[in-house]
Amino acid sequence: MTRIPRLTGEPIMHILCKKTGKLVGYLYQWNNGDLQPAWFDGEVQDVLYKPIATAA
């Protein structure tokens, strides 16, 4: 973690369950560079991270 405060965050990746492929959360990147998972219904083990496609 950095000493710069977290002011804004943006989802950069989907967090998917390896077993089911179900979306279980998002990985956020904060303005200070910190990364933080945001789980829908509690932390899940054995996950895959898939980048969120951005519109061109």
C-alpha positions in Angstrom: 0.0 0.0 0.0 1.1 3.5 -0.7 0.7 6.7 1.5 -1.3 8.3 -1.3 -5.0 8.1 -0.4 -7.4 6.0 -2.4 -9.8 8.5 -4.0 -11.0 6.7 -7.2 -11.0 3.1 -8.3 -11.8 1.4 -11.6 -12.6 -2.3 -12.3 -9.8 -3.7 -14.5 -10.5 -7.5 -14.4 -13.3 -9.9 -13.9 -12.8 -12.5 -11.2 -14.1 -15.9 -12.3 -14.5 -19.1 -10.4 -12.2 -21.8 -11.9 -14.7 -24.6 -11.3 -17.9 -22.9 -12.7 -16.6 -20.0 -14.8 -19.1 -17.8 -12.8 -18.3 -14.2 -12.3 -17.6 -13.8 -8.5 -16.2 -10.3 -8.3 -14.0 -7.6 -9.9 -10.4 -6.5 -9.4 -10.1 -2.8 -8.9 -7.1 -0.5 -9.4 -7.1 2.6 -7.3 -5.7 6.0 -8.3 -2.6 5.3 -6.1 -1.8 2.0 -7.9 -3.2 -0.3 -5.2 -5.2 -3.4 -6.3 -8.2 -4.7 -4.4 -10.7 -7.5 -5.1 -14.4 -6.7 -4.7 -16.3 -10.0 -4.1 -20.0 -10.4 -4.7 -20.6 -12.9 -1.9 -17.4 -13.4 0.0 -13.9 -14.4 -1.1 -13.6 -17.4 -3.4 -10.6 -19.6 -3.7 -9.2 -21.0 -7.0 -10.1 -18.1 -9.3 -9.1 -16.8 -12.7 -8.6 -13.1 -13.6 -9.9 -12.0 -17.0 -9.2 -8.4 -18.3 -12.3 -6.3 -18.9 -12.5 -5.4 -22.6 -12.6 -1.7 -23.1 -14.6 0.0 -25.9 -12.5 1.4 -28.6 
